[in-house]
Amino acid sequence: LSWLMRIHLVWPNWPIPGLGLLSKVGAPGGVMTPEYYLSLLTMHGTLMVFFVLTNAPFAAFGNYFLPIQIGAEDMAFPRFNMMSFWTTFVAFCILIAAFFVGDGPPIAGWTSYAPLSAVGADAGPGQGFGQTLWGLSIFVFCIASLLGSLNFIATTLDLRTKGMTLSRMPICTWAWFITSCIALLAFAVLLPACLLLILDRVAGTSFFIPAGLVISDRLQPHAGGSPLLWQHLFWFFGHPEVYIAILPAIGIVSHILINSMRRPLLSHKVVIYCMMGIGFLSYMVWGHHMFVSGMNPFSSLMFSFPTLVITIPATIMTLIWLGSLYGSRLRITAASLFALGFISMFVSGGVSGFFLAQPSIDIYLHATYFVVGHFHMVMGVAAIFGVFAGTYFWFPKMTGRMMNESLGRIHFWLTFIGTYCIFMPFHYLGLAGNVRRYSAFVDDFLVPLIPVHRFITIA
């Protein structure tokens, strides 16, 4: 999906073979319409954030290895486990169905800001049944995630083997446990938010739709709602979601480094305390996503401070990793290379996030590709590097077979170099004022940036 978006940005009039068969309305003759571009953006973000970054490092590896690491025979509630899996599958099917409905797939983005996502078909293409299915899919996904989180917490607290105290648990187990605690509260907020959004769309309620809203010369029959309420509810989930994706990867990477260095980290407990601190602070920083929403300047200051503070435990963990690596005889494997790549992505993305934590800078950069570069590096690519590291490391345990080490190293270097070639130029585009989410270059000053986009697309 992202590749199709990149092709359209660089070569907007080039017909993409086969795309017209997928959607005759959204891509007549294979040429993408602006609405179809936004639908690809929406589906790409939703699939990656919810169904990949939430599930792969946390649920996939956790369900397999958490019982092994604490000496349990199975998860505490196997039926909950199965319910969580199949409910996630149902949510995925609903989301895919939203992409093929007759009145167009959803185009409100993976954040689905109200009132655009709440008013229904009156808002234009992509705001009909497809958007309702989007809300239903995320609602069902929240149920699955809550079931899984409860299962992880119960397993960790109740099924540890004799002598396995909390202080003796591996860092990887701690990461899954802390992630479960974060997810339990985060998805418990997003669940009713999605329900209220669906009710606004189909039941005539006004939770997120303000009075006096006129669309296409038609006064909407709603009153008393607040679009900012959706932003608060969504981002109260949304920023902890970053750490739902990244903390399991931190645990996996720490586990692999300990094995590859053949010695413990400089401080096992400090890494655990840092993860706890990140989990706690993740619920205090959601407002930095809303600096341009018109919130009180004093509120911006209050959200900016903990956003800067949360970099402290992240920095301490990074220093512990680097200090542990110093002087060690690191065994270079595909798994350890991806673990080192994770640290590189985590640091690179985190540094750019330091600037976005300051309202005076974020106001200029918020709607630009700078945020795209930061977000993908610190959350998306870093978490995926953790998934790759865990896959190479645990593949023999899961299958009884070894992966090809030479191909694994080639995979790493192609991915590592390609990632920097793609996402570092995004920061330059953002500093140059290139606005994100636009399907075409509508301003003359953006024309010189097209070669940069072309380089990113090829990379």
C-alpha positions in Angstrom: 0.0 0.0 0.0 2.8 2.4 0.9 4.6 1.6 -2.4 1.4 2.4 -4.4 1.2 5.8 -2.5 4.8 6.5 -3.3 4.4 5.8 -7.0 1.3 8.0 -7.2 3.2 10.9 -5.5 6.1 10.8 -7.9 4.3 9.7 -11.1 0.7 10.8 -10.5 -0.5 10.2 -14.1 1.2 6.9 -14.6 -1.4 4.0 -14.8 -0.5 1.3 -12.3 -1.0 -2.1 -13.9 -3.9 -4.0 -12.3 -5.0 -1.2 -10.0 -8.0 -0.4 -12.1 -9.2 -4.0 -11.6 -9.0 -3.6 -7.9 -11.1 -0.4 -7.9 -12.7 0.9 -11.0 -14.0 4.0 -9.2 -10.9 4.8 -7.1 -8.4 4.1 -9.9 -10.0 4.3 -13.3 -7.6 3.1 -15.9 -5.1 2.4 -13.2 -4.6 6.2 -12.3 -5.3 6.8 -8.7 -7.8 9.5 -7.5 -7.0 11.7 -4.5 -9.7 9.9 -2.5 -8.2 6.5 -3.3 -4.8 7.7 -2.2 -6.3 8.7 1.2 -7.9 5.3 1.5 -4.5 3.6 0.9 -3.0 5.9 3.5 -5.8 5.0 6.0 -5.5 1.2 5.4 -1.7 1.2 5.5 -1.7 3.0 8.8 -4.4 1.0 10.4 -3.1 -2.4 9.3 0.5 -1.6 10.4 -0.2 0.0 13.7 -3.0 -2.3 14.9 -2.5 -5.6 13.2 1.3 -5.7 12.8 3.1 -3.5 15.4 0.7 -4.4 18.2 0.5 -8.2 17.5 3.9 -9.3 16.1 6.3 -8.3 18.9 3.8 -8.6 21.8 1.1 -11.3 21.1 3.0 -13.5 18.6 6.3 -14.0 20.5 4.8 -13.5 23.9 2.2 -16.3 23.6 4.9 -18.7 22.6 7.8 -17.8 24.9 6.2 -16.2 28.0 5.2 -19.6 29.5 8.6 -21.0 28.6 10.5 -18.2 30.2 8.6 -18.4 33.5 8.4 -22.2 33.6 4.6 -22.5 33.0 3.0 -25.2 31.0 0.7 -22.8 29.1 -1.0 -19.5 29.4 -3.3 -19.0 32.3 -6.5 -18.9 30.2 -6.0 -20.9 27.0 -9.6 -20.3 25.9 -9.1 -16.5 26.4 -6.0 -17.0 24.2 -8.0 -18.7 21.4 -10.8 -16.1 21.7 -8.3 -13.3 21.4 -6.7 -14.9 18.3 -10.0 -15.5 16.5 -11.4 -12.1 17.5 -8.4 -10.5 16.0 -8.9 -12.4 12.8 -12.6 -11.2 12.7 -11.4 -7.6 13.2 -8.9 -8.1 10.4 -11.6 -9.5 8.0 -13.9 -6.5 8.8 -11.1 -4.1 8.0 -10.3 -5.7 4.7 -14.0 -5.7 3.9 -14.1 -1.9 4.5 -11.6 -1.6 1.6 -14.0 -3.1 -0.9 -17.4 -1.6 -0.1 -19.4 0.0 -2.8 -19.3 3.6 -1.6 -15.6 3.6 -1.1 -13.1 2.6 1.6 -12.5 4.9 4.6 -10.3 8.0 3.9 -10.2 9.6 7.4 -6.7 8.3 8.2 -5.6 5.7 10.8 -6.5 8.3 13.5 -10.0 8.9 12.0 -10.4 12.4 13.3 -13.9 13.7 14.0 -16.1 15.2 12.7 -14.9 13.9 9.3 -15.2 10.3 10.5 -18.4 10.8 12.5 -20.9 12.6 10.2 -21.4 9.7 7.8 -21.8 9.8 4.0 -22.7 13.6 4.0 -18.9 14.2 4.4 -18.2 12.9 0.9 -16.5 9.9 -0.7 -15.1 7.4 1.7 -17.3 8.4 4.7 -20.0 5.8 4.2 -20.3 2.2 5.1 -16.5 1.7 4.8 -15.8 4.2 7.6 -18.4 2.4 9.8 -16.7 -0.9 9.2 -13.4 0.7 10.2 -14.8 1.7 13.5 -16.3 -1.7 14.0 -13.0 -3.4 13.2 -11.1 -1.4 15.7 -13.8 -2.0 18.3 -13.5 -5.7 17.9 -9.7 -5.5 17.9 -9.8 -3.7 21.2 -11.8 -6.6 22.7 -9.2 -9.1 21.4 -6.4 -7.0 22.9 -8.0 -6.7 26.3 -8.5 -10.5 26.4 -4.9 -11.0 25.5 -3.6 -8.5 28.0 -5.6 -10.0 30.9 -4.2 -13.4 30.0 -0.6 -12.1 29.9 -0.9 -10.4 33.3 -2.6 -13.5 35.0 0.1 -15.8 33.5 3.0 -13.7 34.7 1.6 -13.2 38.2 0.2 -16.6 38.9 2.0 -19.3 36.9 5.7 -18.6 37.6 7.6 -21.7 38.6 9.0 -22.2 42.1 11.8 -19.8 42.8 11.0 -17.5 39.9 10.4 -14.3 41.8 9.6 -11.1 40.0 13.1 -9.8 40.4 14.5 -13.0 38.7 12.2 -12.8 35.6 14.0 -12.2 32.3 13.9 -8.7 30.9 11.9 -10.1 28.0 9.2 -11.4 30.3 9.1 -8.0 32.1 8.7 -6.2 28.8 5.6 -8.4 27.9 4.2 -7.9 31.4 4.6 -4.1 31.4 3.2 -4.0 27.8 0.2 -5.9 29.0 -0.5 -3.4 31.8 -0.2 -0.5 29.3 -2.5 -2.2 26.8 -5.1 -3.0 29.4 -5.7 0.7 30.1 -5.1 2.0 26.6 -7.5 -0.3 24.8 -10.0 0.1 27.6 -10.2 3.8 26.5 -10.2 3.2 22.8 -13.0 0.6 23.0 -15.8 3.0 24.2 -14.4 5.7 22.0 -15.0 3.5 18.9 -18.4 2.7 20.2 -19.3 6.3 20.6 -17.9 7.0 17.1 -20.1 4.3 15.6 -23.2 5.6 17.5 -22.5 9.1 16.1 -22.5 7.6 12.6 -25.5 5.3 12.8 -27.7 6.3 15.8 -27.8 10.0 15.6 -25.9 10.8 18.7 -23.6 13.8 19.0 -20.5 12.9 21.0 -18.0 14.2 18.5 -20.1 16.3 16.2 -20.6 20.0 17.2 -23.6 22.1 16.7 -23.9 24.3 13.6 -21.8 22.0 11.4 -22.7 22.6 7.7 -21.6 20.1 5.0 -22.5 20.7 1.4 -25.0 23.4 2.3 -26.7 21.1 4.7 -26.9 21.7 8.4 -26.1 18.6 10.3 -28.7 17.5 12.9 -26.3 17.3 15.7 -25.5 19.5 18.7 -23.3 19.5 21.8 -20.4 17.2 20.6 -16.7 18.0 20.6 -14.3 16.9 17.9 -11.5 17.4 20.4 -13.0 14.8 22.7 -12.2 12.1 20.0 -8.6 13.4 19.8 -8.2 13.2 23.6 -9.6 9.7 23.7 -7.7 8.5 20.7 -4.3 9.8 21.7 -4.7 8.7 25.3 -4.6 5.3 23.6 -2.4 6.4 20.7 0.8 7.3 22.6 0.9 4.3 24.9 0.4 2.3 21.7 3.9 3.5 20.7 5.3 1.7 23.7 3.0 -1.3 23.2 4.9 -1.8 20.0 8.4 -0.8 21.2 8.7 -2.3 24.7 8.4 -6.0 23.6 11.1 -5.2 21.0 13.2 -3.7 23.8 12.9 -6.9 25.8 13.7 -9.1 22.7 16.7 -7.0 21.8 18.0 -7.1 25.4 17.6 -10.9 25.5 19.5 -11.3 22.3 22.3 -9.0 23.3 22.8 -10.9 26.6 23.0 -14.1 24.6 25.3 -12.7 21.9 27.6 -10.9 24.3 27.7 -14.0 26.6 27.5 -11.8 29.6 24.7 -9.9 31.5 23.8 -6.3 30.9 25.4 -3.7 33.2 22.2 -3.4 35.2 19.3 -5.8 34.8 17.2 -4.0 37.3 17.8 -0.5 35.9 16.5 -1.6 32.5 13.3 -3.0 34.2 12.8 0.3 36.1 13.3 2.3 32.9 10.6 0.2 31.2 8.3 0.8 34.1 9.1 4.5 34.0 8.3 4.6 30.2 5.1 2.8 30.8 4.0 5.2 33.5 4.9 8.3 31.6 3.3 7.1 28.4 -0.1 8.1 29.9 1.0 11.7 30.6 2.2 12.8 27.2 -0.8 12.2 24.8 -1.4 16.0 24.4 1.8 16.6 22.4 0.0 15.1 19.5 -2.5 18.0 19.8 -0.3 21.0 20.0 -1.9 22.4 16.8 -5.4 21.7 17.9 -5.8 25.1 19.6 -5.4 23.8 23.2 -4.4 26.2 26.0 -0.7 27.2 25.8 -0.3 26.2 29.4 -1.6 22.7 28.6 1.0 22.5 25.9 3.7 23.2 28.4 2.3 20.6 30.8 2.4 17.9 28.1 5.8 19.1 26.8 7.6 18.5 30.1 6.8 14.8 30.6 7.4 14.2 26.8 11.0 15.5 27.4 11.3 13.6 30.7 10.3 10.3 29.0 13.5 10.5 27.0 15.5 10.0 30.2 14.7 6.3 30.8 15.1 5.7 27.1 18.5 7.3 27.1 19.6 5.3 30.2 18.6 2.0 28.5 20.5 2.9 25.4 23.6 3.8 27.5 23.3 0.4 29.3 23.2 -1.4 26.0 26.2 0.5 24.6 28.1 0.1 27.9 27.4 -3.6 28.0 28.6 -4.0 24.3 31.8 -2.1 25.1 34.6 -4.6 25.5 32.4 -7.6 24.9 33.1 -10.3 22.4 29.9 -10.0 20.5 28.9 -13.0 18.4 27.9 -11.5 15.1 24.8 -13.2 13.8 21.7 -12.1 11.8 19.8 -11.8 15.1 22.5 -9.7 16.8 22.8 -7.4 13.7 19.1 -6.7 13.8 19.4 -6.1 17.6 22.1 -3.5 16.9 20.0 -2.1 14.0 17.1 -1.7 16.5 19.3 0.4 18.8 20.3 2.6 15.8 16.7 3.1 14.7 15.6 3.8 18.3 18.2 6.4 18.8 17.7 8.1 15.4 14.0 8.3 15.8 14.2 9.4 19.4 16.5 12.3 18.6 14.0 13.8 16.1 11.2 13.2 18.7 13.1 15.5 21.1 12.4 18.4 18.8 8.7 17.5 18.3 8.2 17.6 22.1 8.6 21.4 22.1 5.4 23.2 21.0 7.2 26.1 19.3 9.0 23.7 17.0 6.2 21.1 16.6 3.7 23.8 15.4 5.9 24.2 12.3 6.7 20.6 11.8 3.5 18.8 12.9 1.8 18.5 9.6 5.0 17.7 7.6 6.9 14.7 6.5 9.3 15.3 9.5 6.7 13.6 11.7 6.4 10.7 9.2 10.2 10.1 9.3 10.3 10.3 13.1 7.2 8.1 13.7 8.3 5.4 11.3 11.9 5.2 12.6 11.2 5.2 16.4 8.0 3.0 16.3 7.5 1.3 13.0 11.0 0.3 11.8 12.5 -0.1 15.2 9.8 -2.5 16.3 10.1 -4.4 13.0 13.8 -4.8 13.5 13.0 -6.3 16.9 10.6 -8.7 15.2 13.3 -9.7 12.7 15.8 -10.1 15.5 13.5 -12.3 17.5 12.6 -14.4 14.4 16.2 -15.1 13.5 17.1 -15.8 17.2 14.1 -18.1 18.1 13.5 -19.7 14.7 15.5 -22.9 15.6 13.6 -23.1 18.9 10.2 -22.8 17.1 10.9 -25.1 14.1 13.9 -27.2 14.9 15.7 -25.8 11.8 18.4 -23.2 11.3 17.9 -20.2 9.0 20.5 -19.4 6.4 23.0 -17.0 8.2 24.4 -15.5 5.0 21.0 -14.7 3.6 20.1 -13.3 7.0 23.1 -10.9 6.9 22.2 -9.8 3.4 18.6 -9.2 4.6 19.9 -7.1 7.4 22.1 -4.8 5.3 19.6 -4.3 2.6 16.9 -3.5 5.2 19.2 -1.3 7.3 20.6 0.8 4.4 17.2 1.0 2.7 15.5 2.2 5.9 17.9 5.1 6.3 17.6 5.9 2.6 13.8 6.1 3.0 13.1 7.8 6.3 16.0 10.1 6.9 15.1 12.2 3.8 11.6 12.5 5.2 13.1 14.8 7.9 14.6 17.0 5.2 11.3 17.2 3.4 9.6 18.2 6.6 12.1 20.9 7.3 11.5 22.2 3.8 7.8 22.5 4.5 6.5 19.5 2.6 3.0 18.8 4.0 2.1 15.1 4.6 -1.1 13.4 3.5 -1.4 15.3 0.3 -1.9 13.2 -2.8 -0.2 15.8 -5.1 2.3 18.6 -5.0 0.0 21.6 -5.1 2.5 24.4 -4.3 5.3 25.5 -6.6 7.9 25.5 -3.9 7.5 21.8 -3.5 8.4 21.0 -7.1 12.2 21.0 -6.4 11.5 18.3 -3.7 10.2 15.8 -6.3 13.6 14.3 -6.9 13.9 13.5 -3.2 10.5 11.8 -3.3 11.7 9.9 -6.3 14.8 8.7 -4.5 12.7 7.6 -1.5 10.3 5.7 -3.8 13.2 3.8 -5.5 14.9 3.1 -2.2 
